[in-house]
Structures are given as structure tokens and as C-alpha cells.
Amino acid sequence: MGVFSRTLRLTSMNGERSLEVEAMVDTGAAFSIVPAGLLQELGVSPIDRLDFTLADGRRVECDIGEALATVEGKSISTLVAFGEEDTLVLLGAYTLEGLRFGVDPVRGELVPLVARA
């Protein structure tokens, strides 16, 4: 399976601040994860705290907040986890599904999904 990244623009919910980062596409991550300092710079506030199991098996408790995520011209309000400062930015399944993207890991592409009723 291929590993690839995409440019992720995060914007505060009031639209006042935004930043662009390279995010690793990770469908194994439930939520997108961003270093806490970057989210704080955007003015994202924690709205809840959840337990996570990391890829290395460690269990951690992280704050989550809400931000506007934009990838390849599509935007959606999404939940983001406040990661440790050395955390790689991950573009997780919840955000990808909200943006209506599937993943082609062989080609390293995001694939637009068709909504079905």
C-alpha cells in the first residue's frame, strides 16, 4: 500500500485565520491529527477529549476541536485532534469521508466519491 500526502488548508471556524500544511493521508486514523501549537495558532479550542490508540500501540488522551478543512478545492467543517508538537499532520478518515474522498493507495490519489441515497 502506498503512502502519500496532500496539502491541507485549515481555517478557524470564524474564518479569521488559516494555514496550509502537508498532511499524510491515513485512513487508519479516525480523525485528522495536527500539532496542538498549530491548532492554537488558528484559535481552535478543545470541545472534547478522547482516548486514542496510536499506530505504535500507545494509548493517549487528546483534545479535539473543530476547524474548516480544505483539500483539492473541497471544504468541510471537521473534527481535528490536538497532537503532540512533533506529530506528523495526518488527514484521517472522518475528514476524508466528509470531503467525499476515497483513497486509491496504489496510485496515491484521492478519489471523489458519489453520494448515494
C-alpha positions as CSV (number, residue, x, y, z in Angstrom):
1,M,0.0,0.0,0.0
2,G,1.3,3.5,-0.9
3,V,1.8,6.4,1.4
4,F,1.2,9.8,0.1
5,S,0.4,13.4,1.3
6,R,-1.8,16.2,0.3
7,T,-1.9,19.9,1.0
8,L,-4.4,20.6,3.8
9,R,-5.7,24.1,4.5
10,L,-7.1,24.5,8.0
11,T,-9.2,27.6,8.7
12,S,-10.6,28.7,12.1
13,M,-14.4,28.4,12.3
14,N,-14.7,32.2,12.3
15,G,-12.7,32.4,9.1
16,E,-10.1,34.8,10.6
17,R,-7.0,32.6,10.4
18,S,-5.8,29.8,8.2
19,L,-2.7,27.8,7.4
20,E,-1.5,25.2,4.9
21,V,0.4,22.1,5.8
22,E,1.4,18.8,4.1
23,A,-0.7,16.0,5.6
24,M,-0.1,12.3,5.3
25,V,-3.3,10.6,4.1
26,D,-4.1,8.0,6.7
27,T,-7.4,6.1,6.5
28,G,-6.3,4.1,9.6
29,A,-6.6,7.3,11.7
30,A,-10.2,8.1,12.7
31,F,-9.6,11.8,13.0
32,S,-7.1,14.2,11.4
33,I,-4.3,15.0,13.8
34,V,-2.5,18.3,13.9
35,P,0.2,19.5,16.4
36,A,-1.6,21.3,19.2
37,G,0.5,24.5,18.7
38,L,-0.7,24.9,15.1
39,L,-4.3,24.5,16.2
40,Q,-3.9,27.0,19.0
41,E,-2.3,29.5,16.5
42,L,-5.5,29.1,14.5
43,G,-7.7,29.8,17.5
44,V,-9.1,26.3,17.6
45,S,-10.4,25.5,21.0
46,P,-10.9,22.0,22.5
47,I,-14.5,20.9,22.6
48,D,-14.0,17.3,23.9
49,R,-11.3,14.9,25.0
50,L,-11.0,11.3,23.6
51,D,-8.8,8.3,24.1
52,F,-6.8,7.3,21.0
53,T,-4.6,4.2,20.2
54,L,-1.6,5.3,18.2
55,A,0.0,3.3,15.4
56,D,2.7,2.2,17.8
57,G,0.1,0.8,20.2
58,R,0.4,3.6,22.8
59,R,-2.9,4.9,24.3
60,V,-3.1,8.6,24.7
61,E,-5.8,11.1,25.6
62,C,-6.1,14.0,23.2
63,D,-8.3,17.1,22.9
64,I,-10.4,17.5,19.8
65,G,-11.7,20.7,18.2
66,E,-13.4,21.9,15.1
67,A,-11.9,23.5,12.1
68,L,-12.6,24.0,8.4
69,A,-10.5,21.6,6.3
70,T,-9.9,22.2,2.5
71,V,-8.3,19.6,0.3
72,E,-8.1,19.8,-3.5
73,G,-10.7,22.6,-3.6
74,K,-13.3,20.9,-1.4
75,S,-14.0,22.2,2.1
76,I,-15.9,20.9,5.2
77,S,-16.1,21.6,8.9
78,T,-14.4,18.7,10.6
79,L,-13.1,17.4,14.0
80,V,-9.3,17.5,14.5
81,A,-7.2,16.0,17.3
82,F,-4.6,18.1,19.1
83,G,-1.4,16.1,18.6
84,E,2.0,16.4,20.3
85,E,4.2,19.0,18.9
86,D,6.4,16.5,16.9
87,T,3.3,14.8,15.5
88,L,3.1,14.4,11.7
89,V,-0.1,16.0,10.4
90,L,-2.5,13.2,9.4
91,L,-5.5,13.5,7.2
92,G,-7.9,11.0,8.7
93,A,-10.9,9.0,7.7
94,Y,-13.5,11.3,9.3
95,T,-12.3,14.3,7.3
96,L,-11.8,12.3,4.1
97,E,-15.3,11.0,4.3
98,G,-16.7,14.4,5.0
99,L,-14.9,15.8,1.9
100,R,-16.4,12.8,0.0
101,F,-13.0,11.4,-0.9
102,G,-12.0,7.8,-1.1
103,V,-8.3,6.7,-1.3
104,D,-6.5,4.9,-4.1
105,P,-3.4,3.8,-2.2
106,V,-1.7,2.2,-5.3
107,R,-1.9,5.4,-7.3
108,G,-1.5,7.7,-4.4
109,E,-4.7,9.6,-5.2
110,L,-7.8,10.9,-3.6
111,V,-10.8,9.7,-5.5
112,P,-14.1,11.7,-5.5
113,L,-17.0,9.6,-4.1
114,V,-20.5,9.7,-5.5
115,A,-23.2,10.2,-2.8
116,R,-25.8,7.6,-2.7
117,A,-29.2,7.7,-1.0
